[in-house]
Amino acid sequence: MTDPNAIRPSELDQLPDRDPEETAEWQASLDAVAKAAGPHRAAYLMRRTLERAEGIGVALPKLLETDYVNSIPTAAEPAVPGDEALEARITAWNRWNAAAMVTRASKYGVGGHIATFASAAWLYEIGFNHFFRGKEGDGSGDQLFIQGHASPGIYARAFLDGRLTEQHLDNFRQEAGGGGLPSYPHPRRLPWLWEFPTVSMGLGPISAIYQARFNRYLTSRGIKDVSDSHVWAFLGDGEMDEPESTTALTLAAREKLDNLTFVINCNLQRLDGPVRANFKIVQELEALFRGAGWNVIKTLWGSAWDELFRLDTTGALARRLREVPDAQIQTYQTRDAAYIRQHFFGADPALAEMAKLLSDDKIIECFHFSRGGHEPRKIYAAYRAALAHKGAPTVILAQTVKGHTLGAGFASKNANHQMKKLSVDEFKALRDLLELPIPDSAFADGQVPYGHPGADSPEVRYLQERRAALGGPAPARRVHPVPALPAPAEKAFTAFDKGSGSQKVATTMAFVRLVKDLIRDRETGRRWVPIVPDEARTFGMESLFPSIGIYSPMGQTYEPVDRDQLMYYKEAKNGQILNEGITEAGSMADFIAAATSYATHGEPVIPFYIFYSMFGWQRTADQMWQLGDQLGRGFLVGATAGRTTLTGEGLQHADGHSPLIAATNPAALTYDPAFAYEIAVIVKEGLRRMYGEAAPGEDQNVFYYLTVYNEPLPQPAKPSVPGIDEGIVKGLYRFNTAESAGLSVPANAPRIQLLGSGTAIHWALEAQRLLAEEWGVAADVWSATSWGELRRDAMEADAALLRGEERVPYVRRALQGVEGPVLAVSDYMRQVPDQIAQWVEQDYTSLGTDGFGLSDTREAARRHFGVDAQSIVVASLAQLAHRGEVKATAVKEAREKYGL
């Protein structure tokens, strides 16, 4: 059998040579130059010749493009193994049930998409029958990133193989009552089937690249050999407009990820109309991927076109296909033969002569139906060639017709993405076209029936046998039972209990020090996956470079400039750090792959991704939702956090809202720790919950978001307060009282409760001193480690009350009986601490950093936003004056005294 990967280029078959002798002479000349003067001289002459051709107007494809023809010639296509007739029957049933499912759901107004799967049915079926490895064989199987809008076809196939029932299909997009099917691939909603969420569009491509890269990482580090796993990403041509779709293409080529294949369904249509109306999306994508270093396979035309290419003795057909824009191709698919003869063939005398040899039926067959993405043999050849190619990832550009087989009312229509149903007559026409044994009597009361050949039918037996041979059902998500990771040595956490004395330590450095100690742990240290977007030095992590190394599949092929220094830049094939360069999106994709390794590969690892807090949730919150949907576990660390703490950087770096955005994600546990010992307690609890022995009913599929700061401050010793660890984890505990702080206040002094999170607690502590010494007010200071967790607990308590259960929110219990009003402050906008306001029984107000950030010193910025210690004093006096506990004039006096 001929190896299709060895056939290059496509001109061997698709573009006949009018003068083979002349061609041979040119090739011989090139061979002679290369032999006599070397390949560099030959390359030089070729470049100059191409420049000359362009200068005199010779029509050539761009250097990164080939002609608009198939990459694999028909003569080189291998036969498809198996039973093509049965596979065609299976595909027909899947087409029918996908359309029926969406149509039946449309009466409830829940929508759905029919046209995408109709165009891509064979792209999936060939993979399921011959290529996609399941998870019940050796290794981890393949990873499938399914195009979201094609999900009805995947459900239809799962119905055929017995994994879904008619009741499931009837609950498509109707999940509230249980047993429904989510609209798109959502692992959190259907965790036994879907492994990767791929909607929002654009997240699938970048995630697939970093999944393939993470597979190599796991193998290189000796955690698990997954070298047999292949990543398949099914994408839409319109989806490639998303910036995330193409942002990591060069990474995939640079690291030679030949364990990755993109299959782009080029039906030439996006949601509103043509993808490139006046251009050619296939050619654009070919140039993009070739330029990035990918292997490109174009599967454009079906076998009906073979006769046309044989008749093209002048190259006129190839030229015409190259020049016709995509929108016109769509128009040809909807017009009669006379129109095509006039507007396509009539543009060139040679083509006009060719058209005389073609029947109308032949023209209609070619222009309406015959596309490479609809023919099993051509798809099989492309997939086999992709797997055979080594040293680079492969993209298959498969041309299809959107709405294929659904009738003239659907195929290639601009509106077909929004068309949610077929009429009964259209279904009957589809039945006849697909030759399905569904009688008219099955359409009871105008309801479209589902179709199934029977559990013991040849189709179902064949389908199940093929999947068994390939390692079980697909797609499928499996969480293999793995023992809980042992808890790290306690000393790594208790090392922060005694504080830092007079030494000033930023909480960023405290976190990094903790992770350094945890990475040294004999049992779990190798499972940590540090991820940084080219900012390790900013966060003080450069000492990890020589000790655990930066992952590189090439190792270190150079001598680093700082090799003679203690903390030199060390890359290694088994390096532990993933340093992604300046790409938050890439780093998040890395994090997602690592955070779900416990399910994808049955190997839990502990990723932590540390980043400028402003450039995390604000830039990549969509991926953080993807992380939650994919049931990921790990630690996100927003460093250099706060709106006033990162001095000098200004508005674009001043984070005043990331905890608020994080609070919108149900899977995110958001903490804003003030002290090093709090970080230790939170990380210890996170390791237990996500990787250890979870409590009954406790959801392990969560991730932690910690904000840490770059302001060096003395770290206090952990107070000997009963239940302090519980308070840190739940979100609030009393750090001290005015009396325990050693402040002198009258016995009947007015009292206020100051709640501070993160670095703001230091302003609260200074305000506590000023209130006592200058105003005779007693203030108790509370550390609010998590406004979000306090709110989550309170909302759960509210829900419990509606169920008739008695439950008091933790924040109310913690503050029960304390004297005076409550003033909350953080380095974020007021909405962050205001999350708990409705559950605080005392008078409640807050201070925050609302507005745009600015460049200045920390002190000036805090005064500008009104959150410094003096501002807290004035706000405290205002609250007490409102209650009549201090004189109203005290507020004015304080403002004047502090220059506010």
C-alpha positions in Angstrom: 0.0 0.0 0.0 1.3 3.4 -0.9 2.2 5.7 2.0 0.2 8.9 1.4 2.6 10.8 3.6 5.3 10.2 1.0 3.3 11.7 -1.8 4.2 15.3 -2.2 3.1 17.5 -3.7 -0.4 17.3 -4.9 0.5 18.3 -8.5 1.4 14.6 -9.1 -2.3 13.9 -9.8 -4.4 17.0 -9.6 -2.4 19.2 -12.0 -1.5 17.4 -15.2 1.8 18.3 -16.8 1.5 19.4 -20.4 5.2 19.1 -21.1 6.9 16.5 -18.8 10.1 16.8 -20.7 10.4 20.5 -20.1 9.6 20.0 -16.4 12.3 17.3 -16.2 14.9 19.7 -17.7 14.1 22.4 -15.1 14.4 19.9 -12.3 17.6 18.6 -13.7 19.0 22.1 -13.8 18.1 22.6 -10.2 19.7 19.3 -9.3 22.9 20.3 -11.1 23.2 23.7 -9.3 22.6 22.1 -5.9 25.2 19.5 -6.6 27.8 21.9 -8.1 27.3 25.0 -6.0 25.4 23.7 -3.0 21.9 23.9 -1.7 22.3 27.5 -0.6 23.0 28.6 -4.2 20.0 26.6 -5.4 17.8 28.2 -2.9 19.1 31.7 -3.9 18.3 31.1 -7.5 14.8 29.8 -6.7 14.0 32.9 -4.6 15.2 35.2 -7.5 13.2 33.2 -10.0 10.1 33.5 -7.9 10.6 37.2 -7.5 11.0 37.5 -11.3 7.8 35.5 -11.9 5.9 37.8 -9.6 7.4 40.9 -11.3 6.2 39.8 -14.8 2.8 38.9 -13.6 3.0 35.1 -13.5 0.1 33.8 -11.3 1.6 31.7 -8.6 0.4 30.6 -5.2 2.1 32.4 -2.4 5.2 30.6 -1.1 3.2 29.4 1.9 0.3 28.1 -0.2 -0.3 25.3 -2.6 -2.9 25.2 -5.3 -6.6 24.8 -4.2 -6.5 21.1 -4.6 -6.1 18.0 -2.4 -2.7 17.4 -0.8 -3.1 13.6 -1.2 -3.8 12.5 -4.8 -6.6 10.1 -5.4 -4.1 7.5 -6.7 -2.2 7.6 -3.3 -5.3 7.1 -1.1 -5.3 3.8 0.8 -8.5 1.8 0.9 -10.5 2.2 4.1 -10.3 -0.9 6.2 -13.6 -2.3 7.6 -17.1 -2.3 6.2 -17.7 1.0 4.4 -21.4 0.1 3.8 -22.0 -0.4 7.5 -20.1 2.8 8.4 -22.3 4.7 5.9 -25.4 3.2 7.6 -24.1 4.3 11.0 -23.4 7.8 9.8 -26.9 7.9 8.3 -28.5 7.0 11.6 -26.4 9.6 13.4 -27.4 12.3 10.9 -31.0 11.5 11.4 -31.0 11.4 15.2 -28.9 14.6 15.5 -31.5 16.5 13.4 -34.4 14.9 15.1 -33.0 15.7 18.6 -32.6 19.4 17.8 -36.0 19.6 16.0 -37.8 18.0 18.9 -36.2 20.3 21.3 -37.0 23.4 19.2 -40.7 23.2 20.3 -39.5 24.1 23.8 -37.5 27.1 22.5 -34.2 25.8 23.7 -32.4 25.9 20.4 -29.7 23.8 19.0 -27.6 23.5 15.9 -28.1 21.0 13.0 -26.0 22.2 10.2 -22.5 21.9 11.7 -22.7 18.2 12.4 -24.3 17.6 9.0 -21.1 19.0 7.5 -18.7 17.1 9.8 -20.4 13.7 10.2 -17.8 11.8 8.3 -14.9 13.6 9.9 -16.0 12.1 13.2 -17.2 8.7 12.0 -13.8 7.8 10.4 -12.1 8.8 13.6 -14.4 6.8 15.8 -14.1 3.7 13.7 -10.4 3.7 12.9 -8.3 6.2 14.9 -9.6 7.5 18.2 -8.2 5.4 21.1 -10.4 4.8 24.1 -9.6 4.8 27.8 -10.1 1.1 28.5 -7.0 0.0 26.6 -3.4 0.6 27.6 -2.4 4.1 28.5 -4.7 7.1 28.7 -6.2 6.8 25.2 -6.6 9.8 22.9 -7.9 13.3 23.9 -10.7 14.5 21.8 -11.6 18.2 21.6 -15.1 18.1 19.9 -16.4 21.2 18.1 -19.1 22.4 20.3 -21.8 23.0 17.7 -21.4 19.4 16.6 -22.5 18.0 20.0 -25.9 16.7 18.7 -24.0 14.2 16.4 -21.9 13.0 19.3 -25.1 12.4 21.4 -26.7 10.6 18.4 -23.7 8.2 18.2 -23.8 7.6 22.0 -27.5 6.8 21.6 -26.7 4.3 18.9 -24.1 2.5 20.9 -26.4 2.3 24.0 -24.9 4.9 26.2 -27.8 7.3 25.9 -31.6 6.6 25.7 -34.4 8.3 23.9 -35.3 10.0 27.2 -31.8 11.6 27.2 -32.2 12.8 23.7 -35.6 14.3 24.5 -33.9 16.2 27.3 -31.3 17.9 25.1 -30.7 21.4 26.5 -33.1 20.6 29.3 -31.0 19.8 32.4 -32.9 21.4 35.3 -34.9 18.2 36.1 -31.9 15.9 35.9 -31.0 13.5 33.2 -30.7 16.1 30.5 -28.0 16.7 28.0 -26.0 19.9 28.0 -25.9 22.1 24.9 -22.2 21.7 24.3 -19.3 19.6 25.7 -19.5 20.4 29.4 -17.7 18.0 31.7 -19.3 19.4 34.9 -22.7 18.7 33.5 -22.0 15.4 31.9 -18.8 14.2 33.5 -18.9 10.6 32.2 -19.0 11.6 28.5 -17.3 15.0 28.0 -13.7 15.4 28.8 -12.9 18.9 27.4 -15.2 21.9 27.2 -14.7 23.7 23.8 -17.3 26.5 24.0 -16.5 29.5 24.2 -15.0 29.1 20.8 -11.2 29.5 20.5 -10.5 27.8 23.9 -10.5 24.4 22.3 -7.5 25.0 20.0 -5.2 26.5 22.6 -6.2 23.9 25.1 -5.5 21.1 22.7 -2.0 22.5 22.0 -1.1 22.7 25.7 -2.7 19.3 26.4 -0.4 17.8 23.8 2.5 19.7 25.3 1.5 18.6 28.8 1.4 15.0 27.7 5.0 15.3 26.7 5.8 17.0 30.0 4.3 14.1 32.0 6.3 11.6 30.0 9.6 13.5 30.2 9.3 13.9 33.9 8.7 10.2 34.4 5.2 10.7 36.0 3.4 8.7 33.3 4.4 7.5 29.9 1.6 8.9 27.7 3.6 9.0 24.5 0.9 6.8 22.7 -1.8 9.4 23.4 -2.8 11.6 20.5 -4.7 14.9 20.8 -7.4 15.5 18.2 -9.0 19.0 18.0 -12.1 19.5 15.8 -12.5 23.1 15.0 -14.5 25.4 12.7 -13.0 27.6 10.1 -14.8 30.6 11.5 -13.6 29.7 15.0 -10.0 30.3 13.8 -10.7 34.0 13.9 -10.5 33.9 17.7 -7.1 35.1 18.9 -6.7 32.1 21.2 -7.2 29.7 18.3 -3.8 30.7 16.7 -1.8 32.2 19.5 0.1 29.0 20.3 0.7 27.6 16.9 4.4 28.3 16.9 4.8 26.6 20.3 3.3 23.4 18.9 5.7 23.5 15.9 8.7 24.6 18.0 8.3 21.7 20.4 7.5 19.3 17.5 4.2 18.1 18.9 3.5 15.4 16.4 1.1 14.0 19.0 -1.4 16.7 17.9 -3.8 17.0 15.0 -6.1 19.8 14.2 -9.1 18.9 12.0 -10.6 22.2 10.7 -14.1 21.8 9.2 -13.9 24.3 6.3 -17.5 24.6 5.4 -16.7 28.2 4.5 -19.5 29.6 6.8 -19.6 31.2 10.2 -22.6 32.2 12.1 -23.9 35.0 9.9 -22.4 34.2 6.5 -19.2 33.3 4.7 -16.0 33.1 6.7 -14.0 34.9 4.0 -16.6 36.2 1.5 -14.1 37.9 -0.8 -11.1 35.6 0.0 -10.3 32.0 0.6 -10.2 30.8 4.2 -8.5 27.5 3.3 -5.6 29.3 1.6 -5.3 31.7 4.4 -5.2 29.0 7.0 -2.7 26.9 5.0 -0.4 29.9 4.8 -0.8 30.6 8.6 -0.1 27.0 9.6 2.7 26.5 7.2 4.3 29.7 8.3 4.0 28.5 11.9 5.8 25.3 11.0 2.9 22.8 10.8 2.3 20.0 8.4 -0.7 20.9 6.3 -3.0 18.5 4.6 -5.8 19.8 2.4 -8.8 17.6 1.8 -11.0 19.7 -0.4 -12.5 17.9 -3.4 -14.4 14.6 -3.6 -13.8 11.9 -6.1 -16.4 13.3 -8.5 -13.8 16.0 -9.3 -11.2 13.5 -10.5 -12.7 13.5 -14.0 -12.5 17.3 -14.1 -8.9 17.4 -13.0 -8.0 14.7 -15.7 -9.6 17.0 -18.3 -7.6 20.0 -17.1 -4.7 19.7 -19.5 -3.9 23.5 -19.3 -4.1 24.1 -15.5 -7.1 26.4 -16.1 -9.2 24.5 -13.6 -6.6 24.9 -10.8 -6.2 28.6 -11.6 -10.0 29.2 -11.6 -10.4 27.4 -8.2 -7.7 29.5 -6.8 -9.3 32.8 -7.8 -12.9 32.2 -7.0 -13.8 33.7 -3.6 -15.5 31.6 -0.9 -18.8 33.4 -1.1 -19.0 32.5 -4.8 -18.2 28.9 -4.1 -21.2 28.9 -1.7 -23.4 30.4 -4.4 -22.4 27.7 -6.9 -23.6 25.1 -4.3 -27.1 26.6 -4.6 -27.4 27.3 -8.3 -28.3 25.1 -11.3 -25.9 23.8 -13.9 -26.6 26.6 -16.4 -25.5 29.2 -13.9 -22.3 27.3 -13.1 -21.5 26.8 -16.8 -21.8 30.5 -17.3 -20.1 31.9 -14.2 -17.5 29.3 -13.4 -16.6 27.6 -16.7 -17.4 30.6 -18.8 -14.6 32.7 -17.3 -11.9 30.9 -19.3 -12.1 29.5 -22.8 -10.3 26.3 -21.9 -12.8 25.7 -19.1 -15.7 26.5 -21.4 -14.4 23.7 -23.7 -14.1 21.4 -20.7 -17.7 22.1 -19.7 -18.9 20.8 -23.1 -17.7 17.4 -22.0 -19.6 17.4 -18.7 -23.3 16.6 -18.2 -25.5 18.8 -16.0 -25.7 16.0 -13.5 -21.9 15.8 -13.3 -21.6 19.6 -12.7 -24.3 19.5 -10.0 -22.6 16.5 -8.3 -19.3 18.2 -8.2 -20.4 21.7 -7.2 -23.3 20.8 -4.8 -22.1 17.6 -3.1 -18.6 16.4 -3.8 -16.3 17.6 -1.0 -13.3 15.9 0.5 -14.7 16.2 4.0 -17.7 14.1 2.9 -15.8 11.1 1.6 -14.5 8.4 4.0 -11.6 7.4 1.8 -10.2 10.9 1.6 -10.7 11.5 5.3 -9.1 8.2 6.2 -6.1 9.0 4.0 -5.7 12.4 5.7 -5.9 11.0 9.2 -3.4 8.2 8.4 -1.0 10.7 6.9 -1.3 13.0 9.9 -0.3 10.1 12.3 2.5 9.1 10.0 4.0 12.6 9.9 6.8 13.1 12.5 8.5 16.1 13.8 5.6 18.6 13.6 1.9 18.9 14.4 -0.6 18.4 11.5 -3.6 20.4 10.5 -6.2 18.9 8.2 -8.2 21.4 6.2 -11.3 19.5 5.2 -13.7 21.3 2.9 -17.4 20.5 3.5 -20.9 21.8 2.9 -22.6 23.3 5.9 -26.0 21.6 6.1 -24.9 18.7 3.9 -27.8 16.2 3.3 -30.3 18.4 5.0 -31.8 19.6 1.7 -31.7 22.6 -0.5 -33.3 24.7 2.3 -30.3 24.2 4.5 -27.2 23.5 2.5 -24.9 26.5 2.2 -27.6 29.0 3.3 -26.2 32.0 5.2 -28.9 31.5 7.9 -28.4 27.8 8.5 -26.5 28.2 11.8 -29.7 29.7 13.2 -32.1 27.2 11.7 -33.2 24.9 14.4 -35.6 22.4 12.8 -36.7 20.6 9.7 -40.3 20.1 8.7 -41.9 16.7 8.5 -41.7 16.8 4.7 -38.0 17.7 4.9 -37.4 14.8 7.3 -39.1 12.4 4.9 -36.8 13.6 2.1 -33.8 13.2 4.4 -35.0 9.6 5.2 -35.2 8.8 1.5 -31.8 10.3 0.8 -30.2 8.3 3.7 -32.2 5.2 2.8 -33.4 4.7 6.4 -36.3 2.2 7.1 -38.5 4.7 8.9 -42.2 4.4 7.8 -44.5 7.4 7.3 -46.6 6.0 10.1 -43.8 6.7 12.6 -44.5 10.5 12.2 -47.3 10.4 14.7 -49.0 13.8 15.3 -46.3 15.5 13.3 -43.6 14.3 15.8 -40.3 13.3 14.3 -39.3 9.8 15.5 -35.8 8.8 16.6 -34.3 6.0 14.6 -32.4 2.9 15.9 -31.6 -0.2 13.9 -31.7 -2.3 17.1 -29.2 -3.3 19.8 -28.3 -6.5 18.0 -28.2 -5.0 14.5 -25.2 -5.3 12.3 -24.6 -1.5 12.6 -24.5 -1.5 16.4 -22.5 -4.7 16.6 -20.0 -3.2 14.2 -19.8 0.1 16.0 -19.2 -1.6 19.3 -16.6 -4.0 17.9 -14.7 -1.1 16.4 -14.7 0.8 19.6 -13.7 -2.3 21.6 -10.7 -2.8 19.2 -9.7 0.8 19.8 -10.0 0.7 23.6 -13.6 1.4 24.5 -16.2 4.2 24.0 -15.3 7.6 22.9 -15.6 10.4 23.8 -15.5 9.4 27.5 -14.2 10.9 30.7 -12.8 8.5 33.3 -11.6 9.3 36.8 -9.5 6.3 37.8 -9.5 5.5 41.5 -6.2 6.8 42.8 -5.2 6.9 46.4 -5.2 10.3 48.1 -1.8 12.0 48.0 -0.1 11.9 51.4 -0.1 15.2 53.3 3.3 16.9 53.2 5.4 17.2 56.4 3.8 19.5 58.9 6.9 21.5 59.4 6.5 23.1 56.0 3.4 24.8 57.2 4.3 25.5 60.9 7.5 27.2 59.8 5.5 30.4 59.5 3.8 30.2 62.9 6.5 32.1 64.7 6.5 35.1 62.4 9.4 36.9 60.8 10.4 39.0 63.8 11.8 42.3 62.6 12.5 41.0 59.0 10.1 42.4 56.4 8.6 39.7 54.2 6.0 40.2 51.4 3.3 37.6 51.2 4.4 36.8 47.7 7.7 35.7 49.1 6.0 33.8 51.9 4.0 31.8 49.3 7.1 31.1 47.2 9.0 29.9 50.2 6.2 27.6 51.2 6.1 26.1 47.7 9.9 25.6 47.7 9.6 23.6 50.9 6.7 21.6 49.5 8.5 20.8 46.3 11.3 19.2 48.5 8.7 16.9 50.1 9.8 13.3 49.4 6.3 12.0 48.8 4.5 14.7 46.8 7.2 17.2 45.8 7.6 15.9 42.3 3.9 16.4 41.6 4.0 20.1 41.9 3.8 22.0 38.6 5.0 25.6 38.9 3.7 27.7 36.0 4.8 31.3 35.4 4.3 33.6 32.4 7.9 34.9 32.2 7.7 36.6 35.6 9.5 34.2 37.9 12.1 36.8 38.8 9.4 39.3 39.6 8.0 36.8 42.2 11.4 35.8 43.6 11.3 32.3 42.1 14.6 32.3 40.3 16.2 30.1 43.0 14.0 27.3 41.6 15.7 27.5 38.2 18.8 25.5 39.1 17.2 23.2 41.6 14.2 21.9 39.6 14.8 23.3 36.2 12.6 24.8 33.5 11.0 22.2 31.2 12.2 22.1 27.6 11.9 19.2 25.3 15.3 20.2 23.8 17.0 20.3 27.1 19.7 23.1 27.2 21.6 23.3 24.0 23.5 26.4 24.9 25.6 27.7 27.8 23.5 30.2 29.8 25.1 33.6 30.2 24.7 33.3 34.0 26.1 29.8 34.3 28.7 30.9 36.8 26.1 32.2 39.2 24.3 30.3 41.9 20.8 30.9 40.5 21.6 30.3 36.8 19.0 29.8 34.1 18.7 26.0 33.8 16.5 24.3 31.2 16.1 20.5 31.2 14.1 17.8 29.4 12.8 16.8 32.8 12.5 20.3 34.2 9.6 20.9 36.5 8.8 24.6 35.9 6.6 25.6 33.0 7.8 29.1 32.0 5.5 30.0 29.2 6.8 33.4 28.1 4.5 36.4 28.0 1.2 34.6 27.6 -1.4 34.5 30.3 -3.7 32.5 27.9 -1.0 29.9 27.3 -0.2 29.7 31.0 -3.9 29.1 31.8 -4.1 26.4 29.1 -1.1 24.7 30.8 -2.8 25.0 34.2 -6.0 23.5 32.9 -4.1 20.5 31.4 -2.3 20.0 34.7 -5.3 20.6 36.9 -7.3 17.8 35.1 -4.5 15.3 34.8 -6.1 13.3 37.7 -8.9 12.5 35.2 -7.2 12.7 31.8 -4.3 10.4 32.8 -5.2 9.1 36.3 -2.2 11.0 37.7 -2.9 13.9 40.0 -0.4 16.7 39.9 -0.5 20.0 41.9 -0.3 23.0 39.6 0.2 26.5 40.8 0.1 29.3 38.4 1.5 32.6 39.7 0.8 35.8 37.8 0.3 39.6 38.1 -3.2 39.5 39.6 -4.4 42.2 37.2 -3.5 40.0 34.3 -5.2 36.9 35.4 -9.0 37.1 35.9 -9.3 40.3 33.8 -7.6 38.7 30.8 -8.3 35.0 31.1 -11.5 34.7 33.1 -13.1 32.8 30.2 -10.4 30.1 30.6 -11.0 30.1 34.4 -14.6 29.2 33.7 -13.3 26.5 31.4 -11.2 25.3 34.2 -14.2 25.1 36.5 -16.2 23.4 33.8 -13.4 20.8 33.2 -13.4 20.1 37.0 -9.8 21.3 37.4 -7.9 21.4 40.7 -5.0 23.6 41.7 -3.8 26.9 43.0 -4.1 30.2 41.1 -2.0 32.9 42.7 -2.5 36.5 41.9 0.7 38.1 42.9 1.6 41.9 43.1 -2.0 42.1 44.0 -4.1 45.2 45.1 -4.8 48.5 43.6 -2.3 50.5 45.7 0.4 48.0 46.5 2.2 47.7 43.2 3.9 51.1 43.2 4.5 53.1 40.1 3.0 50.7 37.6 -0.2 52.6 37.3 -3.7 51.9 35.9 -3.1 48.9 33.7 -1.3 47.0 36.6 -3.5 48.2 39.5 -5.8 45.3 40.4 -8.8 46.4 42.4 -11.3 43.8 41.3 -9.9 40.3 40.7 -11.5 38.9 43.9 -14.8 40.2 42.8 -14.5 38.5 39.3 -13.3 35.3 41.0 -16.3 35.4 43.3 -18.5 34.9 40.2 -17.0 31.5 39.5 -18.7 28.7 41.6 -15.6 26.5 41.4 -13.2 29.2 42.7 -12.4 29.5 46.4 -11.0 33.0 46.7 -8.7 34.1 49.5 -7.0 37.4 50.3 -4.6 36.4 53.1 -2.8 39.0 55.2 -0.1 37.0 56.8 2.3 34.2 56.0 0.8 31.8 58.5 -2.6 32.3 56.9 -1.2 31.3 53.5 0.2 28.1 55.1 -3.2 27.2 56.6 -5.0 27.9 53.3 -2.6 25.9 51.1 -2.6 23.0 53.6 -6.4 22.9 53.5 -6.4 23.2 49.8 -4.1 20.2 49.5 -6.4 18.2 51.8 -9.6 19.1 50.0 -8.4 18.7 46.4 -5.8 15.9 46.7 -6.3 14.3 50.2 -9.2 12.6 52.0 -12.2 14.7 51.3 -15.0 15.0 53.9 -18.3 13.3 53.1 -20.2 15.4 50.5 -17.3 17.7 50.0 -16.7 18.7 46.4 -13.0 18.1 45.4 -13.4 19.6 42.0 -12.6 23.2 43.1 -9.6 25.4 42.7 -8.1 28.1 44.9 -7.4 31.7 44.1 -5.0 33.4 46.5 -4.0 37.1 46.2 -0.5 37.9 47.5 1.4 41.2 47.7 4.8 42.5 47.0 5.0 44.9 49.9 7.6 43.7 52.5 6.1 43.9 56.0 6.9 42.2 59.3 5.0 38.9 59.5 3.4 38.4 63.0 3.4 35.2 64.9 0.3 33.1 64.6 -2.0 34.2 67.5 -3.0 31.6 70.1 -6.7 32.1 69.3 -9.1 29.1 69.7 -10.4 27.9 66.3 -8.0 30.2 64.3 -7.4 27.6 61.6 -11.2 27.2 61.1 -11.6 31.0 60.9 -8.8 31.3 58.3 -10.4 28.6 56.2 -13.9 29.9 56.6 -12.9 33.5 55.9 -12.9 35.5 59.2 -11.3 35.5 62.7 -10.4 38.1 65.3 -6.7 38.9 65.0 -6.7 41.0 68.2 -8.6 43.4 70.4 -7.5 46.9 71.5 -6.6 45.4 74.9 -4.7 42.4 73.5 -2.7 44.7 71.3 -1.5 46.5 74.5 -3.3 49.7 73.8 -4.6 51.9 76.6 -8.3 52.7 76.3 -10.9 53.7 78.9 -13.1 50.9 80.2 -16.2 52.4 78.7 -14.5 53.5 75.4 -16.6 53.5 72.2 -15.7 50.4 70.3 -15.6 49.5 66.6 -14.8 46.4 64.7 -12.3 46.8 61.8 -12.3 44.0 59.2 -9.4 44.0 56.9 -8.1 41.6 54.2 -4.7 41.2 52.6 -2.4 44.1 53.0 -5.2 46.3 54.2 -5.0 44.7 57.6 -1.8 46.6 58.3 -3.6 49.9 57.7 -6.3 48.7 60.0 -3.7 47.9 62.7 -2.3 51.4 62.4 -5.8 52.9 62.6 -6.4 50.8 65.7 -3.4 52.5 67.3 -4.4 56.0 66.3 -8.0 55.5 67.4 -6.8 54.4 70.9 -4.0 56.9 71.4 -5.5 60.0 69.8 -9.3 59.5 70.1 -9.9 57.2 73.0 -11.7 54.6 70.8 -11.2 50.9 71.2 -10.9 49.0 67.9 -10.8 45.2 67.4 -9.1 44.0 64.2 -10.3 41.1 62.3 -8.6 39.3 59.4 -11.1 38.6 56.6 -9.2 36.0 54.7 -12.1 35.4 52.3 -15.0 37.7 51.6 -16.1 35.2 49.0 -16.2 32.1 51.2 -18.1 34.1 53.8 -20.7 35.0 51.2 -20.8 31.4 49.9 -21.5 30.0 53.3 -24.1 32.7 54.0 -25.9 31.9 50.8 -25.9 28.2 51.6 -27.4 29.1 55.0 -30.1 31.1 53.3 -30.9 28.2 51.0 -31.0 25.8 54.0 -33.5 28.1 55.8 -35.8 27.9 52.7 -35.6 24.1 53.1 -36.7 24.4 56.7 -33.3 23.8 58.2 -31.9 25.9 61.0 -28.5 27.3 60.0 -26.7 30.5 61.0 -24.1 31.9 58.6 -20.6 31.7 59.9 -20.0 35.4 59.5 -23.0 36.1 61.8 -21.8 33.6 64.3 -18.2 35.0 64.3 -19.4 38.5 64.9 -22.2 37.6 67.3 -22.2 39.7 70.4 -19.3 42.0 69.5 -19.7 45.6 70.3 -20.0 48.6 68.0 -20.3 49.0 64.3 -18.3 47.2 61.6 -16.0 48.9 59.1 -14.5 46.7 56.4 -11.5 47.7 54.3 -9.5 46.1 51.5 -7.1 47.1 48.7 -10.0 46.4 46.3 -13.2 48.1 45.3 -15.9 48.3 48.0 -18.0 45.6 46.3 -15.4 43.1 47.5 -16.0 43.5 51.2 -19.6 44.5 50.6 -20.3 40.8 49.6 -21.1 40.0 53.2 -22.9 43.2 54.2 -26.4 41.8 54.3 -25.5 39.0 56.8 -23.8 41.3 59.3 -26.2 42.3 62.1 -24.1 45.3 63.3 -24.1 48.6 61.4 -21.9 48.0 58.4 -19.9 50.2 56.1 -16.8 49.7 53.9 -13.8 51.5 52.4 -12.2 50.5 49.1 -10.2 51.5 46.1 -13.0 52.2 43.6 -12.0 53.9 40.3 -9.0 53.8 38.1 -5.5 53.0 39.4 -2.7 55.5 39.2 1.1 55.7 39.4 2.5 57.0 42.7 3.9 55.8 46.0 1.8 53.4 48.1 1.2 56.1 50.7 0.0 58.6 48.1 -2.2 56.1 46.3 -3.8 55.0 49.6 -4.5 58.6 50.6 -5.9 59.2 47.1 -8.4 56.3 47.5 -9.1 57.0 51.2 -8.0 53.7 52.6 -4.9 54.6 54.5 -4.8 54.4 58.3 -5.9 58.0 58.8 -8.8 57.6 56.4 -9.9 54.5 58.4 -9.8 56.6 61.6 -12.0 59.3 60.1 -14.4 56.7 58.7 -14.5 55.0 62.1 -15.3 58.2 63.9 -18.0 59.0 61.4 -19.7 55.7 62.1 -19.4 56.2 65.9 -20.7 59.8 65.6 -23.7 58.6 63.6 -24.5 56.3 66.5 -23.9 59.2 69.0 -20.9 57.5 70.6 -18.4 60.2 69.8 -18.9 63.9 69.2 -19.8 64.9 65.7 -17.1 67.5 65.8 -14.5 64.7 66.1 -14.9 63.8 62.5 -14.1 67.3 61.3 -11.2 67.5 63.7 -9.8 64.3 62.5 -10.0 65.3 58.8 -8.2 68.6 59.5 -5.6 66.9 61.7 -4.7 64.3 59.1 -5.1 66.7 56.1 -7.9 64.8 54.5 
